[in-house]
Amino acid sequence: MNKEQVLDHLKSINYPGFSRDIVSFGMVKDVEINGDQVIVHLNISSQNEKKKQEVVDAVKKQLSGHFNTVNIELSAETNQQATAPVGDSPSVLGNVKHIIAIASGKGGVGKSTVAANLACAMVKQGQQVGLLDLDIYGPSLPIVLDLHDQPKMTQNKKLIPLEKFGMKVMSFGFISGNDTPVIWRGPLVSRMTEQFFRDVEWGNLDVMILDLPPGTGDIQLTLTQKLRMAGAVIVTTPQDMALSDVRKGADMFRKVNTPVLGVVENMSGLVIEGEVDTAVSTIQINGSQVQVNHAGKFSFIMDLFKKGGGEKESERLGVPLLGKIPLSEDIMSSTDAGTPLAAADPVSSLGQIYLDIAEKLLLSIQ
């Protein structure tokens, strides 16, 4: 068997609990063949040792009929540090299995849009999801989800999260009104952040997505002191200025022993779509050959800022590049309409990007 045939065999092995195979997940990093011996290099970022062993056993079983010796080399790209201590509050969000923070070093990178779409994508994948907007000064979820109701309270004075698209949602904007400016000092912000953990009736959740404010301030420190987080996802755009802030955010999470699960490059080029009347198979756009389908339609991504910034930064940090999300009118219009694209059109090519990132995150924490 050659390398391509080995990979074809490995495509029949799904990662435990998922309908996706280990090759398309990118877990098979290399295959070395030496006569009747084969070495399969696997990269599995999950901390679940039982699932890792299931994959190893499945690979050996699949290839043992073709090679006398099957060796597996395991590695893990994701920086899996020990999670932060909970301190004196072990019961805070005790009914939530996994907490993932969506963070950015600077504002304006589309972090809230990414957080809402990833939460919706996880719902589509059968998870019980909570989405918490922790940007006290500029809450975005009331707009992103078109939610403007005030939460009700239980008899024991706990807030009941609002529900939309199958997930539980809470934002300071639901309480204060999204048009009211918040002029608070740091201690008040930290206290409100902690109340969102203690005084909200979240119930049992598989995953909670935290939409953090930009930067490395009071809310981030409160999080790491009070919660046991599965990790953080850093959202960036391709420009050098945004990437320099990524480093600060990633370094902050590492200093407080929170794993960085990966980087998402948002606004990664502009989607240009159109239609031509002439019967051609390709056209020239900005010096590149673009394919035209049988109906005369084409789609092209133009790099507005630069290319490869997210990839370089993920390599520097030693964490995966989880996905690249282009600028698109569909994403903009669905967000402005209060229906994230992952909920409105999950089967579209853009919706699939969010589902793919969500699947990679679920894989890394289970």
Secondary structure, 3 states (H helix, E strand, C coil): CCHHHHHHHHCCCECCCCCCECCCCCCEEEEEEECCEEEEEEECCCCCHHHHHHHHHHHHHHHCCCCCEEEEEEECCCCCCCCCCCCCCCCCCCCEEEEEEEECCCCCCCHHHHHHHHHHHHHHCCCCEEEEECCCCCCCHHHHCCCCCCCCECCCCCECCEEECCEEEEEHHHHHCCCCCCCCCHHHHHHHHHHHHHCECCCCEEEEEEECCCCCCHHHHHHHHHCCCCEEEEEECCCHHHHHHHHHHHHHHHHCCCCEEEEEEEEEEEEEEEECCCCCCEEEECCEEEECCCCCEEEEEECCCCCCHHHHHHHHHCCCEEEEEEECHHHHHHHHCCCCHHHHCCCCHHHHHHHHHHHHHHHHHC
